[in-house]
Amino acid sequence: MLLRFVKFLVRSFLRLCFRIKVNNYENMPKENGVIVCFNHRSNWDVPITITFLRRKLHFMAKKELFDIFLLGGIIEWSGAFPVNRGRGDVGAIKAAVGALKTGKAIAMFPEGRRVKKGEEHKAKSGVALIANMADCVILPVGISGEYKWMSKININVGEPFKINPEREKLDGERLQEISDDILHKILVLAGEK
């Protein structure tokens, strides 16, 4: 109940700052585990997606954020869990797979970080690895628009899909190809491709 109220307050504040529109929200699976994959270009992406995509999203957040006074408590309370970036964090992978298998929605940025305008987009294989281990659906979402006062921000929800419905064994190279394809779908939805 409290989380719902906080989301309402944040959503109201964001509506004062930006003109936000969610397109094709009906594509969001209402139940079962799903990885919701976004492009990540600004710190605004997280509060906007948490509050405007009505299904509760659990984020993997860099471990350092949990050490920041007040912010750490808020992100943990909202359902985020820490990940050590730059190396394979087995604990974070297990936490994500476990959450997905219990029917939760996990939000992930395939690039693992913010990518500023002009920087190269490069996916990491983690999103495909986790989706394959959890045997869950991927939902690509592209965010477009400039984060300027009262500018239009579009959240474009794509079609959900499974990466390995035949349950074949996937090697590292194939997982990277799948992650690259997921990122491509997101960038098309964001109008960047």
C-alpha positions as CSV (number, residue, x, y, z in Angstrom):
1,M,0.0,0.0,0.0
2,L,2.8,2.4,1.0
3,L,4.7,1.5,-2.2
4,R,1.7,2.2,-4.3
5,F,1.3,5.7,-2.7
6,V,4.9,6.5,-3.2
7,K,4.7,5.5,-6.9
8,F,1.6,7.7,-7.2
9,L,3.6,10.7,-5.8
10,V,6.6,10.1,-8.0
11,R,4.3,9.6,-11.1
12,S,2.5,12.9,-10.3
13,F,5.9,14.7,-9.9
14,L,7.1,13.2,-13.2
15,R,3.9,14.3,-15.0
16,L,4.8,17.9,-13.9
17,C,8.2,17.6,-15.5
18,F,7.6,15.7,-18.7
19,R,4.7,14.6,-21.0
20,I,5.0,10.8,-20.7
21,K,3.2,8.4,-22.9
22,V,3.2,4.6,-22.7
23,N,2.6,3.0,-26.1
24,N,1.4,-0.7,-26.4
25,Y,1.2,-1.3,-22.7
26,E,-1.1,-4.3,-23.4
27,N,2.1,-6.2,-24.5
28,M,3.3,-6.3,-20.8
29,P,2.7,-9.9,-19.5
30,K,0.4,-9.6,-16.5
31,E,1.8,-12.7,-14.7
32,N,4.8,-15.1,-14.8
33,G,8.4,-14.2,-14.8
34,V,9.5,-11.6,-17.4
35,I,12.7,-9.7,-18.0
36,V,11.8,-6.1,-19.1
37,C,14.7,-4.8,-21.1
38,F,15.2,-1.0,-21.6
39,N,17.7,1.4,-23.2
40,H,19.4,3.4,-20.4
41,R,20.4,7.0,-21.2
42,S,19.5,8.9,-18.1
43,N,18.9,8.6,-14.3
44,W,15.3,9.5,-15.1
45,D,14.8,6.1,-16.9
46,V,14.5,4.1,-13.6
47,P,11.8,6.2,-11.8
48,I,9.8,6.7,-15.1
49,T,9.7,2.9,-15.8
50,I,9.0,1.9,-12.2
51,T,6.0,4.3,-12.0
52,F,4.6,4.2,-15.5
53,L,4.8,0.5,-16.2
54,R,2.2,-0.6,-13.7
55,R,3.6,-4.1,-13.0
56,K,6.1,-4.1,-10.1
57,L,9.6,-4.2,-11.5
58,H,12.7,-5.5,-9.5
59,F,15.9,-3.8,-10.7
60,M,19.5,-5.0,-10.6
61,A,21.3,-2.0,-9.3
62,K,25.0,-1.4,-8.9
63,K,26.2,-2.3,-5.5
64,E,27.6,1.1,-4.8
65,L,24.1,2.7,-4.8
66,F,23.2,0.6,-1.7
67,D,25.9,2.4,0.3
68,I,24.5,5.9,-0.3
69,F,22.7,7.3,2.7
70,L,18.9,7.2,2.2
71,L,19.1,6.2,-1.5
72,G,20.3,2.7,-0.6
73,G,17.4,2.1,1.7
74,I,14.9,3.5,-0.8
75,I,16.1,1.3,-3.7
76,E,16.2,-1.8,-1.6
77,W,12.7,-1.1,-0.2
78,S,11.4,-0.7,-3.8
79,G,12.6,-4.2,-4.7
80,A,16.1,-3.6,-6.2
81,F,18.9,-6.0,-5.5
82,P,22.7,-5.3,-5.7
83,V,25.0,-6.5,-8.5
84,N,28.8,-6.2,-8.6
85,R,29.5,-4.7,-12.1
86,G,32.5,-5.5,-14.1
87,R,32.7,-9.2,-13.1
88,G,30.3,-12.1,-13.1
89,D,28.2,-11.7,-9.9
90,V,26.9,-15.3,-9.4
91,G,24.8,-14.1,-6.4
92,A,23.0,-11.5,-8.4
93,I,22.4,-13.9,-11.3
94,K,20.9,-16.5,-8.8
95,A,18.7,-13.8,-7.2
96,A,17.4,-12.7,-10.6
97,V,16.7,-16.3,-11.8
98,G,15.0,-17.1,-8.5
99,A,12.8,-14.0,-8.7
100,L,11.8,-14.8,-12.3
101,K,11.0,-18.4,-11.4
102,T,8.6,-17.1,-8.7
103,G,6.8,-15.0,-11.3
104,K,8.4,-11.6,-10.7
105,A,9.3,-9.0,-13.3
106,I,12.9,-8.1,-13.5
107,A,14.1,-4.9,-15.2
108,M,17.5,-5.0,-16.9
109,F,19.5,-2.7,-19.1
110,P,21.3,-5.0,-21.6
111,E,24.3,-2.7,-21.7
112,G,24.6,-2.8,-17.9
113,R,25.1,0.9,-17.7
114,R,23.9,4.3,-18.9
115,V,24.9,5.0,-22.5
116,K,25.1,8.7,-23.2
117,K,24.4,10.3,-26.6
118,G,27.1,9.6,-29.1
119,E,28.5,6.6,-27.1
120,E,28.6,3.1,-28.7
121,H,25.8,0.7,-27.8
122,K,27.2,-2.7,-26.7
123,A,25.1,-5.4,-25.0
124,K,26.5,-7.7,-22.3
125,S,25.5,-11.4,-22.5
126,G,24.0,-11.4,-18.9
127,V,20.4,-10.7,-20.0
128,A,20.4,-13.7,-22.4
129,L,22.1,-15.9,-19.8
130,I,19.5,-15.0,-17.1
131,A,16.5,-15.4,-19.5
132,N,17.8,-18.8,-20.6
133,M,18.4,-20.0,-17.1
134,A,15.0,-18.9,-15.9
135,D,13.3,-20.0,-19.2
136,C,11.3,-16.8,-19.1
137,V,9.9,-14.2,-21.6
138,I,11.8,-11.0,-22.6
139,L,9.9,-7.8,-23.1
140,P,11.9,-5.1,-25.1
141,V,11.1,-1.5,-24.2
142,G,12.5,1.6,-25.9
143,I,12.5,5.0,-24.2
144,S,12.6,8.0,-26.6
145,G,12.6,11.7,-26.2
146,E,14.7,14.3,-24.4
147,Y,14.6,14.8,-20.7
148,K,13.9,18.5,-20.8
149,W,11.2,20.5,-19.1
150,M,7.8,19.4,-20.4
151,S,9.3,17.5,-23.3
152,K,7.6,14.4,-24.7
153,I,8.9,11.0,-23.4
154,N,7.6,7.9,-25.1
155,I,7.9,4.5,-23.5
156,N,7.4,2.1,-26.4
157,V,6.6,-1.5,-25.3
158,G,7.5,-4.2,-27.8
159,E,6.3,-7.7,-28.3
160,P,7.3,-10.3,-25.7
161,F,9.3,-13.3,-26.9
162,K,11.3,-16.3,-25.6
163,I,14.9,-16.6,-26.6
164,N,15.2,-20.4,-26.5
165,P,11.8,-22.1,-26.7
166,E,13.4,-25.4,-27.8
167,R,15.7,-25.4,-24.7
168,E,18.9,-26.0,-26.7
169,K,22.3,-25.7,-25.0
170,L,23.6,-22.1,-25.7
171,D,27.3,-21.3,-25.6
172,G,28.8,-17.9,-24.7
173,E,28.9,-16.8,-28.3
174,R,25.2,-17.6,-28.9
175,L,24.2,-15.8,-25.7
176,Q,26.1,-12.7,-26.9
177,E,24.3,-12.8,-30.2
178,I,20.9,-13.1,-28.5
179,S,21.8,-10.2,-26.2
180,D,22.9,-8.1,-29.2
181,D,19.5,-8.9,-30.9
182,I,17.6,-7.9,-27.8
183,L,19.5,-4.6,-27.7
184,H,18.8,-4.0,-31.4
185,K,15.0,-4.5,-30.8
186,I,15.1,-2.0,-27.9
187,L,17.0,0.6,-30.0
188,V,14.5,0.2,-32.8
189,L,11.7,0.9,-30.3
190,A,13.6,3.9,-29.0
191,G,14.0,5.3,-32.6
192,E,17.8,5.0,-32.4
193,K,18.0,2.4,-35.3
